[in-house]
């Protein structure tokens, strides 16, 4: 499609050069297109392919005959150049690539501003094998994205240390399910009028012997990047169903348990079959389970995702969008997909009733839910003033520290039994 080397070819060529000229300095540029996914979402994959071909031509024009270019995969490109006669060639080529991406792209009559984030590694300083050099350049590229995109970043010892920590984290994470290091806590979702517990949300916690207590925001992103989230998510699903069955056997009346689901579970695993198996194992109906997912699942819009939604709905499982309003908020997808509810993000709840912008967002999301016939749960309710505002707005269910944090199973049982309508 692009006329460039592919992943295997550039890796083989890089290994050959390192083996033949082990002491000859060279640079690897790892290029990732910023906001490329917007084109795929708006115009479709065919238009995305045309944009990739156009981007490849621009990179070839910027680089000229000074380097080899490859499409490494998706919207990622690799540039390999010798530094024998010019130690700064890698940085100069990166500047030239960023400069040539300054002009907008036109695809199917639409104009898009697509920039690039670039990471640079050098041999032999940042690696002596193709894999090491590419990985180092990749790490530097992600640091460039973190710093604001449309820039380049060279690999540094500090990034190397961060990479080591990340690899250690991922190694421990990969073994965590097998080592029985995860546990769940459960946060009540209550009727905002009388305080009655309607449901609970399962929240994962990780305690590792070497790393100690790890907050979810420290490891969930890593698990999604590596794909380990699929196995972790499967464990959470089964454990939450097992615990709900245990509570019900103990006479606790909890309507359902809500479980967070990663977009990777929708795309990379037979989610509906796993859900059906977990429900059957613990003799639960689909109405006992709610799956919460972020808006990223919506914009994937793959046929497999749509089929998974339909199969889950057939099981009777409730489907909700978590942290609604923080991400893409693609209303078109709300109309087309079989979604049951929205979760109003604590990002907006925390500002009410004093912050007018947050008030406006809460009113808008409530209106969307009401007009589409969707359920609505408010997250992060911490004060009686917030509770009163939400009740007046017509929000029926909320969760947050005003009621309880995430509780261990026995503590949740005690909390439910101690609650009396008020």
C-alpha positions as CSV (number, residue, x, y, z in Angstrom):
1,X,0.0,0.0,0.0
2,X,2.8,2.5,0.9
3,X,5.6,0.9,-1.2
4,X,7.8,0.8,1.9
5,X,9.6,-2.0,3.7
6,X,7.4,-3.9,6.1
7,X,8.2,-4.8,9.8
8,X,10.0,-8.0,9.1
9,X,12.1,-6.6,6.3
10,X,13.3,-3.5,8.3
11,X,14.1,-5.7,11.3
12,X,16.2,-8.0,9.1
13,X,18.0,-5.1,7.5
14,X,18.7,-3.5,10.8
15,X,20.1,-6.7,12.2
16,X,22.3,-7.1,9.1
17,X,23.7,-3.7,9.5
18,X,24.4,-4.2,13.2
19,X,26.1,-7.5,12.5
20,X,28.2,-6.2,9.5
21,X,29.2,-2.9,11.0
22,X,28.9,-3.4,14.8
23,X,30.8,-0.2,15.7
24,X,29.2,2.0,13.0
25,X,26.8,4.5,14.7
26,X,23.2,4.6,13.3
27,X,19.9,6.1,14.4
28,X,16.4,4.6,14.5
29,X,13.4,7.0,14.3
30,X,10.1,5.6,15.5
31,X,7.2,7.7,14.0
32,X,3.6,7.5,15.2
33,X,0.9,9.6,13.5
34,X,-1.1,11.8,16.0
35,X,-4.9,11.7,15.7
36,X,-4.8,9.2,12.8
37,X,-7.7,7.3,14.3
38,X,-10.0,10.4,13.7
39,X,-9.8,9.7,10.0
40,X,-10.7,6.1,10.4
41,X,-13.6,7.0,12.7
42,X,-15.0,9.7,10.4
43,X,-14.3,8.5,6.9
44,X,-13.6,4.8,7.3
45,X,-10.6,2.5,6.8
46,X,-10.3,3.0,3.0
47,X,-9.8,6.7,3.6
48,X,-7.3,5.9,6.4
49,X,-5.3,3.8,4.0
50,X,-5.1,6.7,1.5
51,X,-3.9,8.9,4.4
52,X,-1.2,6.4,5.3
53,X,0.0,6.3,1.7
54,X,0.1,10.1,1.6
55,X,2.0,10.2,4.9
56,X,4.5,7.6,3.6
57,X,5.1,9.9,0.5
58,X,5.8,12.9,2.8
59,X,8.2,10.9,5.0
60,X,10.0,9.7,1.9
61,X,10.2,13.2,0.6
62,X,11.6,14.6,3.9
63,X,14.2,11.8,4.2
64,X,15.3,11.5,0.6
65,X,18.1,9.1,0.1
66,X,19.6,9.6,3.6
67,X,17.8,6.7,5.2
68,X,15.7,3.6,4.8
69,X,12.0,3.9,5.6
70,X,9.5,1.2,6.7
71,X,5.9,1.0,7.6
72,X,6.2,-0.8,11.0
73,X,2.5,-1.4,11.5
74,X,-0.8,0.5,11.6
75,X,0.1,4.2,11.6
76,X,3.7,3.7,12.7
77,X,6.8,4.1,10.5
78,X,10.5,3.4,11.1
79,X,13.4,5.4,9.7
80,X,17.0,3.9,9.9
81,X,20.0,6.1,9.0
82,X,23.8,6.0,9.3
83,X,25.5,8.6,11.5
84,X,29.0,8.0,10.3
85,X,29.4,11.4,8.5
86,X,26.8,13.3,10.4
87,X,26.2,12.6,14.2
88,X,23.1,14.9,14.2
89,X,21.4,13.3,11.1
90,X,18.7,11.6,13.2
91,X,17.6,14.8,14.8
92,X,17.7,16.7,11.5
93,X,15.6,14.1,9.7
94,X,13.1,14.2,12.6
95,X,12.8,18.0,12.2
96,X,12.3,17.6,8.5
97,X,9.5,15.1,9.0
98,X,7.8,17.3,11.5
99,X,8.1,20.2,9.2
100,X,6.6,18.4,6.2
101,X,3.6,17.3,8.3
102,X,2.9,21.0,9.1
103,X,0.6,21.2,6.0
104,X,-2.9,19.7,6.4
105,X,-3.9,16.4,4.6
106,X,-6.9,16.3,2.3
107,X,-8.8,13.1,2.2
108,X,-12.2,12.6,0.4
109,X,-12.7,16.3,0.4
110,X,-12.1,16.7,4.1
111,X,-9.1,18.5,5.6
112,X,-7.2,17.0,8.5
113,X,-4.3,18.2,10.6
114,X,-2.2,15.1,11.2
115,X,1.0,15.6,13.1
116,X,3.7,13.1,14.2
117,X,5.4,12.0,17.4
118,X,8.9,10.7,17.0
119,X,11.3,8.8,19.2
120,X,15.0,8.5,18.4
121,X,17.5,5.9,19.5
122,X,21.1,5.4,18.6
123,X,23.4,2.4,18.2
124,X,25.4,1.3,20.0
125,X,24.5,3.7,22.9
126,X,20.8,2.8,23.2
127,X,21.0,-0.8,22.1
128,X,23.1,-3.3,20.2
129,X,20.3,-5.4,18.6
130,X,17.4,-4.4,16.3
131,X,14.9,-5.2,19.0
132,X,16.6,-3.1,21.6
133,X,17.0,-0.1,19.3
134,X,13.4,-0.2,18.2
135,X,12.1,-0.6,21.7
136,X,14.2,2.3,22.9
137,X,12.9,4.5,20.0
138,X,9.4,3.4,20.9
139,X,9.8,4.4,24.5
140,X,11.1,7.8,23.4
141,X,8.2,8.2,21.0
142,X,5.7,7.6,23.8
143,X,7.5,10.2,25.9
144,X,7.1,12.6,23.0
145,X,3.4,12.0,22.9
146,X,3.2,12.5,26.7
147,X,4.9,15.9,26.3
148,X,2.3,17.1,23.9
149,X,2.8,15.4,20.5
150,X,4.1,16.9,17.3
151,X,7.7,16.7,18.5
152,X,10.6,14.4,18.7
153,X,12.3,13.0,21.8
154,X,15.7,11.2,22.0
155,X,16.1,8.1,24.3
156,X,17.8,9.0,27.6
157,X,19.1,7.1,30.7
158,X,16.1,8.5,32.6
159,X,13.7,6.9,30.0
160,X,15.8,3.7,30.3
161,X,15.1,3.7,34.0
162,X,11.4,4.3,33.5
163,X,11.4,1.5,30.9
164,X,13.1,-0.9,33.5
165,X,10.4,0.0,36.1
166,X,7.7,-0.6,33.5
167,X,9.2,-4.0,32.5
168,X,9.4,-5.0,36.2
169,X,5.8,-3.9,36.7
170,X,4.6,-5.9,33.6
171,X,6.5,-9.0,34.7
172,X,4.9,-9.0,38.1
173,X,1.5,-8.1,36.6
174,X,1.7,-11.1,34.2
175,X,2.0,-13.4,37.2
176,X,-0.5,-11.7,39.5
177,X,-3.6,-13.8,38.7
178,X,-1.7,-17.0,39.0
179,X,-0.1,-15.9,42.3
180,X,-3.5,-14.9,43.7
181,X,-2.4,-11.3,44.3
182,X,-5.7,-9.5,43.2
183,X,-8.8,-9.0,45.3
184,X,-12.0,-7.1,44.8
185,X,-13.7,-4.4,46.9
186,X,-17.3,-3.4,46.3
187,X,-18.7,0.1,46.3
188,X,-22.5,0.4,47.0
189,X,-24.7,2.1,44.4
190,X,-27.6,3.5,46.4
191,X,-31.0,5.0,45.9
192,X,-30.4,8.7,46.3
193,X,-33.9,9.1,47.9
194,X,-33.8,6.5,50.7
195,X,-30.2,5.2,50.8
196,X,-31.2,1.6,49.9
197,X,-28.4,-0.4,48.3
198,X,-29.4,-1.2,44.7
199,X,-26.2,-2.7,43.3
200,X,-22.5,-2.8,43.9
201,X,-19.5,-2.0,41.6
202,X,-16.6,-4.4,41.8
203,X,-13.2,-2.6,42.0
204,X,-9.9,-4.4,41.6
205,X,-7.0,-4.0,44.0
206,X,-3.5,-5.5,43.7
207,X,-1.1,-6.3,46.5
208,X,2.3,-7.5,45.3
209,X,5.1,-8.8,47.7
210,X,7.8,-6.8,46.0
211,X,5.9,-3.7,44.8
212,X,3.4,-3.4,47.7
213,X,-0.1,-2.0,47.3
214,X,-0.6,-0.8,43.7
215,X,-3.4,1.6,42.8
216,X,-5.4,0.7,39.7
217,X,-4.3,3.8,37.9
218,X,-0.7,2.5,38.3
219,X,-1.3,-0.8,36.5
220,X,-4.5,-0.9,34.4
221,X,-3.0,1.1,31.5
222,X,0.0,-1.2,31.5
223,X,-2.3,-4.2,31.5
224,X,-4.2,-2.8,28.5
225,X,-1.0,-2.1,26.6
226,X,0.4,-5.6,27.1
227,X,-3.0,-7.3,26.7
228,X,-2.8,-8.8,30.2
229,X,-6.1,-7.0,30.9
230,X,-8.0,-9.8,29.1
231,X,-6.9,-12.4,31.6
232,X,-7.3,-10.0,34.6
233,X,-10.7,-9.0,33.4
234,X,-11.8,-12.6,33.1
235,X,-10.7,-13.2,36.7
236,X,-12.6,-10.1,37.9
237,X,-15.8,-11.3,36.1
238,X,-15.7,-14.7,37.7
239,X,-14.8,-13.5,41.1
240,X,-17.6,-10.8,41.1
241,X,-20.2,-13.5,40.1
242,X,-18.9,-15.9,42.7
243,X,-19.2,-13.2,45.4
244,X,-22.7,-12.2,44.4
245,X,-23.8,-15.8,44.6
246,X,-22.2,-16.0,48.1
247,X,-24.1,-12.9,49.2
248,X,-27.3,-14.2,47.9
249,X,-26.8,-17.6,49.6
250,X,-26.3,-15.5,52.8
251,X,-29.7,-13.8,52.3
252,X,-28.3,-10.5,51.1
253,X,-30.6,-8.9,48.5
254,X,-28.3,-7.2,46.0
255,X,-29.8,-6.8,42.5
256,X,-26.7,-6.9,40.5
257,X,-22.9,-6.4,40.5
258,X,-21.2,-4.0,38.0
259,X,-17.9,-5.0,36.5
260,X,-15.6,-2.8,34.4
261,X,-14.7,-4.3,31.0
262,X,-11.7,-3.2,28.9
263,X,-12.1,-2.4,25.2
264,X,-9.5,-5.2,24.6
265,X,-11.9,-7.7,26.1
266,X,-14.4,-6.7,23.4
267,X,-11.9,-6.8,20.6
268,X,-9.6,-9.6,21.6
269,X,-11.6,-12.2,23.4
270,X,-14.9,-14.1,23.3
271,X,-16.5,-11.9,25.9
272,X,-20.1,-13.0,25.5
273,X,-19.1,-16.7,26.0
274,X,-17.0,-15.9,29.0
275,X,-19.9,-13.9,30.6
276,X,-22.4,-16.8,29.8
277,X,-20.0,-19.3,31.4
278,X,-19.5,-17.2,34.6
279,X,-23.2,-16.7,35.0
280,X,-23.9,-20.4,34.5
281,X,-21.1,-21.4,36.9
282,X,-22.7,-19.5,39.8
283,X,-26.3,-20.0,38.8
284,X,-27.0,-16.3,38.0
285,X,-29.3,-14.8,35.4
286,X,-28.0,-12.1,33.1
287,X,-29.9,-9.4,35.0
288,X,-27.5,-10.0,38.0
289,X,-24.6,-8.5,36.0
290,X,-23.8,-5.1,34.6
291,X,-20.8,-4.5,32.3
292,X,-19.3,-1.0,32.4
293,X,-17.0,0.1,29.5
294,X,-15.4,3.3,28.4
295,X,-16.4,5.3,25.4
296,X,-13.4,3.9,23.5
297,X,-15.4,0.7,23.0
298,X,-18.0,2.7,21.1
299,X,-15.7,4.2,18.5
300,X,-14.0,0.9,17.7
301,X,-17.3,0.1,15.9
302,X,-16.0,-3.2,14.7
303,X,-18.5,-5.8,13.5
304,X,-17.3,-8.2,16.2
305,X,-18.0,-5.5,18.8
306,X,-21.5,-5.0,17.6
307,X,-22.2,-8.7,17.6
308,X,-20.8,-8.9,21.1
309,X,-23.2,-6.2,22.3
310,X,-26.1,-8.1,20.8
311,X,-25.1,-11.4,22.4
312,X,-24.7,-9.8,25.8
313,X,-28.1,-8.1,25.5
314,X,-29.6,-11.5,24.7
315,X,-28.2,-12.9,27.9
316,X,-30.0,-10.1,29.8
317,X,-26.8,-8.4,30.9
318,X,-27.0,-4.6,31.4
319,X,-24.5,-2.5,29.4
320,X,-23.4,0.9,30.6
321,X,-20.9,3.6,29.6
322,X,-18.5,4.5,32.4
323,X,-17.3,8.1,33.0
324,X,-19.6,9.4,30.3
325,X,-18.6,12.8,29.0
326,X,-14.9,12.4,29.7
327,X,-14.1,10.8,26.3
328,X,-15.6,10.8,22.9
329,X,-19.3,11.1,23.8
330,X,-20.2,9.9,20.3
331,X,-24.0,10.3,20.5
332,X,-24.5,8.5,17.2
333,X,-23.2,5.3,18.8
334,X,-25.6,5.7,21.7
335,X,-28.5,5.7,19.2
336,X,-27.3,2.6,17.3
337,X,-25.9,0.3,20.0
338,X,-28.0,-1.6,22.6
339,X,-26.8,0.3,25.7
340,X,-28.8,0.4,28.9
341,X,-27.2,3.1,31.0
342,X,-24.7,5.9,31.5
343,X,-22.5,6.7,34.5
344,X,-22.1,10.4,35.1
345,X,-18.4,11.0,35.8
346,X,-17.3,12.2,39.2
347,X,-15.2,14.7,37.2
348,X,-18.4,16.7,36.8
349,X,-20.3,15.7,39.9
350,X,-17.5,17.1,42.1
351,X,-18.2,20.6,41.0
352,X,-21.9,20.8,41.6
353,X,-23.9,22.7,42.6
354,X,-21.4,25.7,42.6
355,X,-19.5,25.3,39.3
356,X,-21.9,26.3,36.5
357,X,-19.9,24.4,33.8
358,X,-20.3,21.2,35.8
359,X,-23.9,21.9,36.5
360,X,-24.5,22.4,32.7
361,X,-22.8,19.1,31.9
362,X,-24.7,17.2,34.5
363,X,-28.0,18.7,33.1
364,X,-27.0,17.8,29.6
365,X,-26.1,14.2,30.4
366,X,-29.2,13.7,32.4
367,X,-31.2,15.1,29.5
368,X,-29.5,12.7,27.1
369,X,-30.2,9.7,29.3
370,X,-33.8,10.7,29.8
371,X,-34.5,11.3,26.1
372,X,-32.9,8.0,25.1
373,X,-34.5,6.0,27.9
374,X,-31.2,5.1,29.5
375,X,-30.5,4.5,33.2
376,X,-28.1,6.9,34.9
377,X,-25.8,6.5,37.9
378,X,-23.8,9.4,39.4
379,X,-20.3,8.6,40.5
380,X,-18.2,10.4,43.1
381,X,-21.0,11.7,45.3
382,X,-19.3,13.1,48.4
383,X,-21.5,15.7,50.0
384,X,-25.2,16.1,50.9
385,X,-25.3,19.2,48.7
386,X,-24.3,17.1,45.7
387,X,-26.8,14.5,46.6
388,X,-29.6,17.0,46.9
389,X,-28.7,18.6,43.5
390,X,-28.7,15.2,41.8
391,X,-32.0,14.2,43.3
392,X,-33.5,17.5,42.1
393,X,-32.1,16.8,38.7
394,X,-33.8,13.5,38.6
395,X,-30.8,11.2,39.1
396,X,-32.0,8.2,41.0
397,X,-28.9,6.3,41.8
398,X,-25.4,7.4,43.1
399,X,-22.2,6.1,44.5
400,X,-19.4,7.7,46.4
401,X,-17.7,8.4,49.7
402,X,-20.9,10.0,51.1
403,X,-22.2,6.5,51.3
404,X,-19.2,4.2,51.4
405,X,-15.8,3.6,49.8
406,X,-14.9,0.3,48.2
407,X,-15.6,-2.3,50.9
408,X,-14.3,-5.8,51.4
409,X,-17.1,-8.5,51.0
410,X,-17.8,-9.0,54.8
411,X,-17.8,-5.2,55.3
412,X,-20.2,-4.8,52.4
413,X,-22.5,-7.4,54.0
414,X,-22.4,-5.5,57.3
415,X,-23.1,-2.2,55.5
416,X,-26.1,-3.5,53.7
417,X,-27.6,-5.0,56.8
418,X,-27.0,-1.8,58.8
419,X,-28.7,0.4,56.2
420,X,-32.2,1.5,56.8
421,X,-34.3,3.6,54.4
422,X,-34.2,7.2,55.5
